[in-house]
Amino acid sequence: MVIGIGIDIIEIDRIKESIDDYGDQFLHKVYTANEIKYCLSKKNKYQHLAARFAAKEAIYKAISSNWNSELSWQDMEIINAPNGMPEVKFKGNLEKFLSKDKDLKISMSHSRDYVACVAIVYKNGSL
């Protein structure tokens, strides 16, 4: 059973502008060290950074109706599975919340100028 859905779309240039304006302060507030290392190693680093930003926003929207604790950007890390599909590693209270009887899936897509992500939270065994 689906218990939460979130979606986000962002202009890639908006992330570039934030990095140009705030530099490492922005990077280290939003992204984990592993995410920064991965994204900065890519040819189109801003696209990868924007995808992770959109994913975190979509995840927050998907869990917000069932979440009553504070949430940090650092409580979730977007990684790639061996097959290239995006996955999420959770930390802290968010990990406890989702590990009980819930799971989460994300899907990211991009064009030249935009990145979009959808996140779905569901009861284990119901998809």
C-alpha positions as CSV (number, residue, x, y, z in Angstrom):
1,M,0.0,0.0,0.0
2,V,1.4,3.4,-1.0
3,I,1.5,5.8,2.0
4,G,3.3,8.8,0.4
5,I,4.2,10.2,-2.9
6,G,6.5,13.2,-3.6
7,I,7.7,14.8,-6.8
8,D,10.2,17.6,-7.5
9,I,11.5,19.4,-10.6
10,I,14.4,21.9,-10.6
11,E,16.3,23.9,-13.1
12,I,19.9,22.7,-13.2
13,D,21.1,26.3,-13.5
14,R,19.5,27.1,-10.1
15,I,21.8,24.6,-8.4
16,K,24.8,26.0,-10.3
17,E,23.8,29.5,-9.2
18,S,23.6,28.4,-5.6
19,I,27.0,26.8,-5.8
20,D,28.4,29.9,-7.5
21,D,26.9,32.1,-4.8
22,Y,27.5,30.0,-1.6
23,G,30.2,27.5,-2.7
24,D,31.2,24.9,-0.1
25,Q,28.6,26.2,2.4
26,F,25.8,25.2,0.1
27,L,27.4,21.9,-1.0
28,H,28.1,20.7,2.6
29,K,24.6,21.8,3.8
30,V,22.7,19.8,1.1
31,Y,25.0,16.9,0.1
32,T,26.9,14.2,1.9
33,A,30.7,13.8,1.4
34,N,30.0,10.8,-0.9
35,E,27.5,12.7,-3.0
36,I,29.8,15.6,-3.5
37,K,32.7,13.3,-4.5
38,Y,30.5,11.4,-6.9
39,C,28.9,14.4,-8.5
40,L,32.1,16.5,-8.8
41,S,33.7,13.6,-10.6
42,K,31.1,13.7,-13.4
43,K,31.4,15.7,-16.6
44,N,28.0,17.4,-16.0
45,K,28.4,17.8,-12.2
46,Y,25.5,20.3,-11.9
47,Q,23.1,17.8,-13.5
48,H,24.0,15.2,-10.9
49,L,23.9,17.6,-8.0
50,A,20.5,18.9,-9.2
51,A,19.2,15.3,-9.4
52,R,20.2,14.6,-5.8
53,F,18.6,17.9,-4.7
54,A,15.3,17.0,-6.5
55,A,15.4,13.5,-5.0
56,K,15.8,14.8,-1.4
57,E,12.9,17.3,-2.0
58,A,10.7,14.5,-3.4
59,I,11.6,12.2,-0.5
60,Y,10.7,14.9,2.0
61,K,7.3,15.4,0.3
62,A,6.7,11.7,0.2
63,I,7.3,11.2,4.0
64,S,6.0,14.5,5.3
65,S,2.4,13.4,6.0
66,N,3.8,10.6,8.2
67,W,6.8,12.4,9.7
68,N,6.9,14.6,12.7
69,S,10.6,14.9,13.5
70,E,13.2,17.3,12.2
71,L,14.9,16.2,9.0
72,S,18.3,17.2,7.7
73,W,19.6,17.1,4.2
74,Q,22.3,14.8,5.6
75,D,19.8,12.2,6.8
76,M,19.5,10.9,3.3
77,E,22.2,10.0,0.7
78,I,21.4,9.3,-2.9
79,I,23.6,6.5,-4.3
80,N,23.6,4.4,-7.4
81,A,23.0,0.6,-7.3
82,P,25.3,-1.6,-9.3
83,N,22.8,-1.5,-12.2
84,G,22.8,2.3,-12.1
85,M,19.4,2.8,-10.6
86,P,19.2,5.4,-7.8
87,E,18.8,4.3,-4.3
88,V,18.6,6.0,-0.9
89,K,20.6,5.4,2.2
90,F,19.0,6.8,5.3
91,K,20.5,7.9,8.7
92,G,19.2,8.7,12.1
93,N,15.5,8.8,12.9
94,L,14.6,8.6,9.2
95,E,16.3,5.2,9.0
96,K,14.4,4.0,12.0
97,F,11.1,5.4,10.6
98,L,11.5,3.6,7.2
99,S,13.1,0.4,8.5
100,K,10.1,-0.7,10.6
101,D,7.6,-1.7,7.9
102,K,8.1,0.8,5.1
103,D,10.3,1.1,2.0
104,L,11.0,3.9,-0.5
105,K,11.7,3.9,-4.2
106,I,12.9,6.9,-6.3
107,S,13.1,7.6,-10.0
108,M,15.1,10.5,-11.5
109,S,15.0,11.9,-15.0
110,H,16.6,14.9,-16.7
111,S,16.7,17.0,-19.8
112,R,19.2,19.6,-20.8
113,D,17.8,22.2,-18.4
114,Y,15.7,20.3,-15.8
115,V,15.9,17.4,-13.4
116,A,12.8,15.7,-11.9
117,C,12.4,13.0,-9.3
118,V,9.5,11.1,-7.9
119,A,9.6,9.2,-4.5
120,I,7.1,6.6,-3.3
121,V,6.9,5.4,0.3
122,Y,5.0,2.1,0.7
123,K,4.4,-0.7,3.2
124,N,6.9,-3.5,2.8
125,G,5.6,-6.3,0.5
126,S,2.9,-4.2,-1.0
127,L,4.5,-3.2,-4.4
